[in-house]
Amino acid sequence: MNNKYTKDLVLLGALIIGCSILARYMARGETLAEYDKAKAESSIEATVLASDQASANVSKEAASSYVTSTIESVASASSEASTDDVSASESASISASYASTISDASTDTSNSEIIAVYDRVNYMDGFYHESLTQDVIDRITGISYVENDNISLDDLRYCSLLYNDFDGNTQTGEMICNKKIAQDVIEIFAELYSSGYQIESIKLIDEFGGDDTASMLANNTSCFNYRVVDGTTRLSNHAYGLAIDLNPFYNPYITYNKDGTTNVSPEGSLPYADRSANFPYKIDENDLAYRLFKEHGFKWGGDWNSVKDYQHFERPN
C-alpha cells in the first residue's frame, strides 16, 4: 500500500480514537448504554414525583370534600331533629369558609384539626359557640367545673359574643352554657347587642373564683357554675349550664322570712328590690331581654312566688 495512504489511515484512526476518548470524558465516564439507562430512570422518578403530588392534591380535596359534605349532612338532618339537637338555623349558620380553609391547609391536616374547624358555629360577626378547648377547660377546672356525675365537659359549649357596656362601648364577652341552649344564647345576645341593650359585664364566673356573690356584686352576667342553690343542697340550673343571670346587681335575688322581712342579694342592691320604682337596667315584662328569653322558651325568676330572682332566666332541665 502506498505509504501516503497508510499514513492517512493511521491519522484517521487516531482522530477517531481521540474523539471517542474526549466524548467519554465529557460524559463523565458514561457509555451510551449507561446514558440511556440513566435517562430512563430519571423519567420514571419524575413520573413518581408527579404522581405523589397528584395524590397530595387529591388528599387536600378529599379533606375539603369531607368537611363540605359533613356540613351539608348536618344541615339536612337538623331540619328533622328535635329542639335538643342541632337546630336548622344552627346548621345553616356554619360557615362554608371552613371547607376552603381545609382545602388550603397542608396535606398533613389531622382529623382533630378538621373536627375543630367544623365544630365552631358562627351566627354572625362576633357571635359563635363551640366545644370547650383545652385552654378553656384548664381555666374552669377546679373552679366552676369539678368532676361530677351530672354534667360532663362534652355537655357544655363556649360562647363568644359582643355586648354594649354601660358607657355604650362594644365589648367582647364569653359565656359557658349547656349545648342544648347554646344557639338560643347566641341569638338572644346578638339581638340585645343589635338593639343597643346595655350589659355591664359578661365574663366567666371563674374570673371571680367561682364565687356567685362576687360576680353579682360586680354586676356580671354569667351562666355555668357547678353549684347548689343558695341555702340548699339542691343543684342549681346554673350547674347544668341552663340558667343565666343578667345584670344581677340591678335585678336582685329576694327571699322572704316568716316574720315578713326580706333578704336581698347581692348586698347593696336593696334600692332595686322595689320593682314598682323606675331605674335603669330593670328587667320586667316590658324589657327586651325578658321578651327574647321568653320567646326562646326560658322561664323568668321574677315570676316565682316563694322567692323572686329578677336577674334569672332558665331553661328547665
Secondary structure in CASP SS format (residue, H / E / C, confidence):
PFRMAT SS
TARGET T0000
AUTHOR 0000-0000-0000
METHOD secondary structure of the structure
MODEL  1
M C 1.00
N C 1.00
N H 1.00
K H 1.00
Y H 1.00
T H 1.00
K H 1.00
D H 1.00
L H 1.00
V H 1.00
L H 1.00
L H 1.00
G H 1.00
A H 1.00
L H 1.00
I H 1.00
I H 1.00
G H 1.00
C H 1.00
S H 1.00
I H 1.00
L H 1.00
A H 1.00
R H 1.00
Y H 1.00
M H 1.00
A C 1.00
R C 1.00
G C 1.00
E C 1.00
T C 1.00
L H 1.00
A H 1.00
E H 1.00
Y H 1.00
D H 1.00
K H 1.00
A H 1.00
K H 1.00
A H 1.00
E H 1.00
S H 1.00
S H 1.00
I H 1.00
E H 1.00
A H 1.00
T H 1.00
V H 1.00
L H 1.00
A H 1.00
S H 1.00
D H 1.00
Q H 1.00
A H 1.00
S H 1.00
A H 1.00
N H 1.00
V H 1.00
S H 1.00
K H 1.00
E H 1.00
A H 1.00
A H 1.00
S H 1.00
S H 1.00
Y H 1.00
V H 1.00
T H 1.00
S H 1.00
T H 1.00
I H 1.00
E H 1.00
S H 1.00
V H 1.00
A H 1.00
S H 1.00
A H 1.00
S H 1.00
S C 1.00
E C 1.00
A C 1.00
S C 1.00
T C 1.00
D C 1.00
D C 1.00
V C 1.00
S C 1.00
A H 1.00
S H 1.00
E H 1.00
S H 1.00
A H 1.00
S C 1.00
I C 1.00
S C 1.00
A C 1.00
S H 1.00
Y H 1.00
A H 1.00
S H 1.00
T H 1.00
I H 1.00
S H 1.00
D H 1.00
A C 1.00
S C 1.00
T C 1.00
D C 1.00
T C 1.00
S C 1.00
N H 1.00
S H 1.00
E H 1.00
I H 1.00
I H 1.00
A H 1.00
V H 1.00
Y H 1.00
D H 1.00
R C 1.00
V E 1.00
N E 1.00
Y E 1.00
M E 1.00
D C 1.00
G C 1.00
F E 1.00
Y E 1.00
H E 1.00
E E 1.00
S E 1.00
L C 1.00
T C 1.00
Q H 1.00
D H 1.00
V H 1.00
I H 1.00
D H 1.00
R H 1.00
I H 1.00
T E 1.00
G C 1.00
I C 1.00
S C 1.00
Y E 1.00
V C 1.00
E C 1.00
N C 1.00
D C 1.00
N C 1.00
I C 1.00
S C 1.00
L H 1.00
D H 1.00
D H 1.00
L E 1.00
R E 1.00
Y E 1.00
C E 1.00
S E 1.00
L E 1.00
L E 1.00
Y E 1.00
N E 1.00
D C 1.00
F C 1.00
D C 1.00
G C 1.00
N C 1.00
T E 1.00
Q E 1.00
T E 1.00
G E 1.00
E E 1.00
M E 1.00
I E 1.00
C E 1.00
N E 1.00
K C 1.00
K C 1.00
I C 1.00
A H 1.00
Q H 1.00
D H 1.00
V H 1.00
I H 1.00
E H 1.00
I H 1.00
F H 1.00
A H 1.00
E H 1.00
L H 1.00
Y H 1.00
S H 1.00
S C 1.00
G C 1.00
Y C 1.00
Q E 1.00
I C 1.00
E C 1.00
S E 1.00
I E 1.00
K C 1.00
L C 1.00
I H 1.00
D H 1.00
E H 1.00
F H 1.00
G C 1.00
G C 1.00
D C 1.00
D H 1.00
T H 1.00
A H 1.00
S H 1.00
M H 1.00
L H 1.00
A C 1.00
N C 1.00
N E 1.00
T E 1.00
S E 1.00
C C 1.00
F C 1.00
N C 1.00
Y C 1.00
R C 1.00
V E 1.00
V C 1.00
D C 1.00
G C 1.00
T C 1.00
T C 1.00
R C 1.00
L E 1.00
S C 1.00
N H 1.00
H H 1.00
A H 1.00
Y H 1.00
G C 1.00
L C 1.00
A E 1.00
I E 1.00
D E 1.00
L C 1.00
N C 1.00
P H 1.00
F H 1.00
Y H 1.00
N C 1.00
P C 1.00
Y E 1.00
I E 1.00
T E 1.00
Y E 1.00
N C 1.00
K C 1.00
D C 1.00
G C 1.00
T C 1.00
T E 1.00
N E 1.00
V E 1.00
S E 1.00
P C 1.00
E C 1.00
G C 1.00
S C 1.00
L H 1.00
P H 1.00
Y H 1.00
A C 1.00
D C 1.00
R C 1.00
S C 1.00
A C 1.00
N C 1.00
F C 1.00
P C 1.00
Y C 1.00
K C 1.00
I C 1.00
D C 1.00
E C 1.00
N C 1.00
D C 1.00
L H 1.00
A H 1.00
Y H 1.00
R H 1.00
L H 1.00
F H 1.00
K H 1.00
E H 1.00
H C 1.00
G C 1.00
F C 1.00
K E 1.00
W E 1.00
G H 1.00
G H 1.00
D H 1.00
W C 1.00
N C 1.00
S C 1.00
V E 1.00
K E 1.00
D E 1.00
Y C 1.00
Q C 1.00
H E 1.00
F E 1.00
E E 1.00
R C 1.00
P C 1.00
N C 1.00
END
